[in-house]
Amino acid sequence: MVDAAWVRVAGTADVAEGKVVGVRIGTKDLAVYHMPGGGYCVTDNVCTHEFALLSDGWFEDGCIECPLHAGRFDVKTGKGQGAPIDKDLDVFEVKVEGGDVLAKLPG
């Protein structure tokens, strides 16, 4: 089992409601989503189909659309929503403490 730790990935003020931002934590590219109506999600920021930063894509209805080939992922579950996606996206447990968005990342 891989150890995981809570890591600050963004400030709550850094991600407007209904938007996504890309962040780099160490060597990991992550996407931080502020869900419409509240709450946050964190996923890998690199599409599983071909290299593209998902934070450059379109975020709506709880899904992120890859800017390269229009593949869509559910940001809560990481599930691909059809072709060309053949591998789901990694998602990370999230909590908010004060003004910080934290994600539980593998060590």
Stockholm file with secondary structure:
# STOCKHOLM 1.0

chainA/1-107         MVDAAWVRVAGTADVAEGKVVGVRIGTKDLAVYHMPGGGYCVTDNVCTHEFALLSDGWFEDGCIECPLHAGRFDVKTGKGQGAPIDKDLDVFEVKVEGGDVLAKLPG
#=GR chainA/1-107 SS CCCEEEEEEEEGGGSCTTCEEEEEETTEEEEEEECTTSCEEEEESBCSSSSCBGGGSEEETTEEECTTTCCEEETTTCCBCSTTCCSCCCEECEEEETTEEEEEEEC
#=GC SS_cons         CCCEEEEEEEEGGGSCTTCEEEEEETTEEEEEEECTTSCEEEEESBCSSSSCBGGGSEEETTEEECTTTCCEEETTTCCBCSTTCCSCCCEECEEEETTEEEEEEEC
//
